[in-house]
Amino acid sequence: YNSPPLFSYLKPYPNYSFFGRIKITKMETKLLLINLVLLVASSLIHPGVCSLSCGFPAIFNFGDSNSDTGGLSAAFGQAPYPNGRTFFHTPSGRFSDGRLIIDFIAEELGLPYLNAFLDSIGSNFSHGANFATAGSTVRPPNTTISQGGASPISLDVQLVQFSDFLTRSQLFRSRGGVFKQLLPRKEYFSEALYTFDIGQNDLTAGLKVNMTTDQIKAYIPEVLDQLSNAIRKVYSKGGRRFWIHNTAPLGCLPYVLDRFPVPDSQIDKHGCAIPRNEIARFYNSELKKRVIGLRKELSKASFTYVDIYSIKLTLITQAKKLGFKYPFIACCGYGGKYNFTNLIRCGAKVMVKGKEVVLAKSCNDVSFRVSWDGVHFTETANNWIFKQINSGAFSDPPLPVKLACTK
């Protein structure tokens, strides 16, 4: 069975219960049982599946900052240190202290970390490319990034880049030499995993212009129309294996709580903003309907819908039980209740007597934190999230990433 060992997500956390000689929390006991059920179920539903894997030779990713491995940095300047401090030990184009979920997916598939399509320095695209940029939306933005708007590299632009990459990579690869080494084989495009992690910024775009919950819900169908069309376009180019993340519990993210506050009466018992999470849940329910429809329409493709919302909500609301600290406070930030100030984000500097001084510094206990910068997650959190994803317990169909070609 090609998934991580059933006990791979266990950590030396406090408040243990015992399961044999292995110390695990009550929640982890439940996840273990779910894994065992899924193991048996997958064997019955998909005979032979436990001895096979899909053998993905490449990943092509479309998304925003949750999966950006250097796109925005290549276009507008590097995400400053202490971004990258934990794993890469230097800024790596990621808005985190280390690896993202997409990095852990690549590791699981035995592939190199994805280089950003926009990054021309030292990139190797032989096993895929990343078209995501921080701030990207599904719908084209109507304000520039310098005006506080979204990235200009919206999903439609990412699709143009992908189409161009598909054609030109084969043209140059045919020349041999270094091009053959650094660009993917033609067959990889039909065998690759196509990952989509985008939509969150479309929802917060409505919050930025003071839209109500109902007003934001009203334009979500248009967002999903465009996302669905993007998937159809990739399918028309030969893509057959799709891995689609839903969106996070917005109302539990420090930057949403700080920038778009709600009355105390609209804060739940965990500290999350109820109406913001309502928007995310509506988006996710509608997204899942679209995925079900696409399965029927694009019958030669396999689709995996991943419930990121439930995983992140569990992590945030049960952080202490899972060995994490301060789920609503950014590790790297400056000021305020959540250690988040929008204009003074992680790594921001000021000049003091002719010297640069970092205002928004990293916390010392980053390995125990959930939120890295108020918007994004720490490497430790991303690793925990990936392990829940890869258990299959939060996916439809309930299979690990190595089996995402199974219908």
C-alpha positions in Angstrom: 0.0 0.0 0.0 1.8 3.1 -1.3 1.2 5.6 1.5 3.3 6.7 4.4 3.4 4.2 7.3 0.2 4.4 9.3 2.1 5.8 12.3 4.1 8.3 10.3 2.1 11.3 11.5 2.7 10.5 15.2 4.7 13.0 17.2 6.1 13.2 20.8 3.2 15.4 22.0 2.0 15.6 25.6 -1.3 14.2 27.0 -0.9 10.8 25.4 -3.2 7.8 25.5 -1.7 4.4 24.8 -2.1 2.3 21.7 0.1 -0.7 22.2 3.6 0.6 22.9 3.1 3.8 20.8 2.0 7.0 22.5 -0.6 8.9 20.5 -3.3 11.5 21.2 -7.0 10.6 21.0 -7.3 12.4 17.7 -4.4 10.5 16.2 -6.0 7.2 17.4 -9.1 8.2 15.3 -6.9 9.0 12.3 -5.2 5.6 12.7 -8.5 3.8 12.7 -9.6 5.8 9.6 -6.4 4.8 7.9 -7.1 1.1 8.6 -10.7 1.4 7.3 -9.5 3.2 4.2 -6.8 0.5 3.6 -9.5 -2.3 3.6 -12.0 -0.2 1.7 -9.5 0.7 -1.1 -8.6 -3.0 -1.5 -12.3 -3.9 -1.9 -13.3 -1.0 -4.2 -10.1 -1.0 -6.3 -8.7 -4.6 -6.5 -4.9 -4.5 -6.8 -4.6 -0.9 -5.9 -2.6 -1.6 -2.8 0.3 -3.0 -4.8 0.4 -0.2 -7.4 1.1 3.5 -7.6 0.4 6.0 -10.3 4.0 6.8 -11.0 3.6 10.5 -11.6 6.7 11.7 -13.5 5.8 15.4 -13.1 3.6 18.0 -11.3 2.1 21.1 -12.8 0.7 23.4 -10.2 -1.7 26.3 -10.4 -2.3 28.5 -7.4 -1.6 31.3 -5.0 0.8 31.9 -2.1 -0.2 28.6 -0.5 1.7 26.8 -3.2 4.0 29.6 -4.7 7.6 28.4 -4.8 9.0 31.5 -6.2 6.7 33.0 -8.9 5.9 36.3 -7.2 9.5 36.7 -5.9 10.8 36.3 -9.5 8.5 39.0 -10.7 8.5 41.5 -7.9 11.4 40.7 -5.6 12.3 38.0 -3.2 10.2 37.3 -0.1 12.7 38.5 2.5 14.4 36.6 5.3 13.4 35.2 7.8 11.2 33.5 5.1 13.0 30.2 4.4 14.9 30.2 7.7 14.0 26.6 8.8 14.6 24.4 5.8 16.3 26.3 3.0 18.1 28.6 5.4 17.7 31.4 3.0 14.8 33.0 1.2 13.4 30.5 -1.3 10.4 32.3 -2.9 8.1 30.7 -0.4 6.0 32.6 2.1 6.9 30.3 5.0 9.9 29.4 7.2 10.3 26.3 5.1 8.5 23.8 2.9 4.9 24.1 1.7 2.3 21.4 1.1 3.3 21.3 -2.6 6.8 20.5 -1.5 5.7 17.6 0.6 3.6 16.3 -2.3 6.7 16.4 -4.5 8.7 14.6 -1.9 6.0 11.9 -1.5 6.1 11.3 -5.3 9.9 11.2 -5.4 10.2 14.4 -7.5 12.3 17.5 -7.1 10.7 20.6 -5.6 8.9 22.6 -8.3 10.6 25.6 -9.7 8.5 28.6 -10.5 7.7 29.1 -14.2 8.7 32.7 -13.9 12.1 32.0 -12.2 14.8 32.0 -14.8 17.7 31.5 -12.4 18.8 27.9 -11.9 15.5 26.4 -12.7 15.0 22.7 -13.8 11.6 21.9 -15.3 12.3 18.3 -16.2 9.7 17.1 -13.7 7.1 19.9 -13.9 6.6 23.6 -13.3 4.8 25.8 -10.8 2.6 28.6 -12.3 1.4 29.8 -8.9 2.1 33.3 -7.6 1.3 34.8 -4.2 -1.8 36.9 -4.4 -3.2 35.1 -7.4 -6.9 34.9 -8.0 -9.1 32.8 -10.2 -10.8 35.9 -11.7 -8.6 38.6 -13.3 -8.0 41.4 -10.8 -9.2 44.9 -11.4 -6.5 46.6 -9.3 -2.7 46.4 -9.6 -0.5 44.8 -7.0 1.0 48.2 -6.2 -2.5 49.4 -5.3 -2.8 46.6 -2.8 -4.6 44.4 -5.2 -4.0 40.8 -6.3 -1.2 39.4 -8.3 -1.5 40.1 -12.0 -0.8 36.4 -12.6 -4.4 35.3 -12.2 -5.5 31.8 -13.2 -6.1 32.7 -16.8 -2.6 34.0 -17.1 -1.2 30.9 -15.5 -3.1 28.9 -18.2 -1.5 30.9 -20.9 1.9 30.3 -19.4 1.2 26.5 -19.1 0.1 26.3 -22.8 3.2 28.2 -23.9 5.4 26.0 -21.7 3.9 22.8 -23.2 4.6 23.9 -26.7 7.9 25.6 -26.3 9.4 23.0 -24.0 9.1 20.4 -26.7 10.4 22.7 -29.3 13.5 23.4 -27.3 13.9 19.9 -25.9 14.2 18.6 -29.5 17.4 20.6 -29.8 19.1 18.2 -27.2 21.9 19.1 -24.9 21.0 21.1 -21.8 17.4 21.7 -23.0 16.8 17.9 -23.0 18.0 17.7 -19.5 16.0 20.6 -18.1 12.6 20.2 -19.9 10.0 17.5 -19.5 9.3 14.7 -21.9 6.2 15.0 -24.1 4.5 12.0 -22.4 4.9 13.6 -19.0 2.1 16.1 -19.7 -0.5 13.3 -19.9 1.0 11.4 -17.0 1.6 14.3 -14.6 -0.4 15.3 -11.5 -2.2 18.7 -12.0 -2.6 20.4 -8.7 -5.0 23.4 -8.1 -4.8 25.4 -4.9 -6.5 28.7 -5.6 -9.6 30.7 -4.7 -8.8 32.1 -1.3 -7.9 35.5 -2.6 -11.1 35.7 -4.6 -13.0 35.5 -1.4 -10.9 38.0 0.5 -11.2 40.4 -2.4 -14.8 40.9 -1.5 -13.8 41.6 2.1 -11.4 44.3 1.0 -14.2 46.3 -0.5 -16.6 45.7 2.4 -18.9 43.3 0.7 -21.3 41.4 2.9 -21.3 37.6 3.2 -24.3 37.3 0.9 -22.6 39.6 -1.7 -19.5 37.5 -1.7 -21.5 34.3 -2.0 -23.3 35.8 -5.0 -20.1 36.0 -7.1 -18.7 32.6 -6.1 -20.5 30.8 -9.0 -18.6 33.0 -11.4 -15.3 32.2 -9.7 -16.1 28.5 -10.0 -17.2 28.8 -13.6 -13.7 30.2 -14.4 -12.0 27.6 -12.3 -13.9 24.8 -14.0 -13.1 26.2 -17.4 -9.4 26.3 -16.5 -9.6 22.6 -15.7 -11.3 21.9 -19.0 -8.5 23.7 -20.8 -5.8 21.6 -19.1 -7.8 18.5 -20.0 -7.9 19.6 -23.6 -4.1 19.8 -23.5 -3.9 16.2 -22.3 -4.1 16.6 -18.5 -5.8 13.6 -16.9 -5.0 13.6 -13.2 -6.3 16.4 -11.2 -5.7 17.2 -7.5 -7.9 20.0 -6.2 -7.7 21.7 -2.8 -10.7 23.6 -1.3 -10.1 26.7 0.6 -9.0 27.3 4.2 -11.2 28.4 7.2 -10.8 32.1 6.5 -12.3 33.2 9.8 -9.5 31.5 11.7 -6.6 33.2 9.9 -4.8 36.0 11.9 -4.7 38.4 8.9 -8.5 38.0 8.3 -9.2 38.5 12.0 -7.0 41.6 12.1 -7.9 43.2 8.7 -11.6 42.4 8.6 -12.8 42.3 12.2 -16.3 41.2 13.3 -18.2 41.9 16.5 -17.4 39.7 19.4 -20.8 38.1 19.1 -19.7 36.7 15.7 -16.6 35.0 17.1 -17.0 31.3 17.9 -15.7 29.5 21.0 -12.4 28.8 19.3 -11.7 32.5 18.3 -12.7 32.2 14.6 -14.9 34.7 12.8 -18.2 32.9 12.0 -19.3 34.8 8.9 -15.8 34.5 7.3 -15.9 30.7 7.7 -19.4 30.7 6.3 -18.1 32.1 3.1 -15.3 29.5 2.9 -17.8 26.7 3.6 -20.1 27.9 0.9 -17.3 28.1 -1.6 -16.1 24.6 -0.7 -19.6 23.1 -1.0 -20.1 24.6 -4.4 -16.5 23.6 -5.5 -17.2 20.0 -4.6 -20.4 20.0 -6.7 -18.3 21.3 -9.7 -15.7 18.6 -9.2 -18.5 15.9 -9.2 -19.8 17.5 -12.4 -16.4 17.5 -14.0 -15.9 13.8 -13.2 -19.0 13.0 -15.3 -18.1 15.4 -18.1 -14.4 14.6 -18.4 -14.8 10.9 -18.1 -11.2 10.0 -19.0 -9.8 12.1 -16.1 -9.4 11.3 -12.4 -10.2 13.9 -9.8 -9.2 14.1 -6.2 -11.0 16.7 -4.1 -9.1 17.5 -0.9 -10.8 19.0 2.1 -8.1 21.4 3.3 -10.7 23.4 5.2 -11.4 20.5 7.7 -7.7 19.7 8.1 -6.7 23.3 8.9 -9.7 23.9 11.1 -8.8 20.8 13.1 -5.2 22.0 13.4 -6.1 25.5 14.5 -8.9 24.6 16.9 -7.1 21.7 18.4 -3.6 23.1 18.2 -2.7 22.6 21.9 -3.8 19.0 21.9 -1.6 18.4 18.8 1.5 20.0 20.4 1.3 23.4 18.8 1.2 26.9 20.4 -0.7 30.1 19.9 -2.7 29.2 16.7 -4.0 32.8 16.3 -0.7 34.6 16.7 1.8 34.9 13.8 5.3 33.7 14.4 6.8 36.3 12.1 5.1 39.7 12.3 4.8 43.0 14.2 2.4 44.4 16.6 -1.3 44.0 17.5 -3.3 41.2 19.0 -2.2 38.7 16.4 1.4 39.9 15.9 0.2 41.0 12.4 0.3 44.4 10.9 -0.6 44.5 7.2 2.0 47.2 6.2 4.7 45.6 8.3 4.8 42.0 7.3 7.4 39.3 7.9 10.9 40.5 7.3 9.9 44.2 6.9 12.7 46.6 7.6 13.2 50.3 8.5 16.2 52.5 8.4 17.5 53.6 11.8 20.6 55.9 11.8 21.6 54.7 8.3 21.2 51.0 9.2 18.5 48.5 8.2 16.6 47.2 11.2 14.2 44.3 10.9 10.9 45.1 12.5 8.9 42.0 11.8 11.1 39.2 13.1 10.6 35.4 13.6 9.7 33.9 16.9 12.1 31.5 18.4 9.7 28.5 18.8 8.7 28.3 15.1 8.6 24.5 15.2 5.6 24.7 17.6 3.7 27.4 15.7 0.7 27.1 13.4 0.8 30.5 11.7 4.0 31.7 10.1 3.2 35.3 9.1 -0.5 35.6 9.9 -1.5 34.5 6.4 0.5 31.3 5.7 1.5 28.3 7.8 4.8 27.2 9.2 6.7 24.2 7.8 5.8 22.1 10.8 2.1 22.9 10.3 2.3 22.3 6.5 4.0 18.9 7.2 1.2 18.0 9.6 -1.4 19.1 7.1 0.2 17.0 4.3 0.2 13.9 6.5 -3.6 14.2 7.0 -4.1 14.8 3.3 -2.0 11.8 2.4 -3.9 9.5 4.8 -6.8 9.9 2.4 -9.2 10.6 5.3 -10.0 14.0 4.0 -10.1 13.3 0.2 -12.7 12.2 -2.3 -11.9 9.5 -3.3 -10.2 8.6 0.0 -6.8 7.7 -1.4 -3.2 9.0 -0.8 -1.5 11.2 -3.4 0.4 8.3 -5.0 -2.9 6.8 -6.0 -4.5 10.0 -7.4 -4.8 8.5 -10.8 -7.5 6.1 -9.5 -11.1 7.0 -10.5 
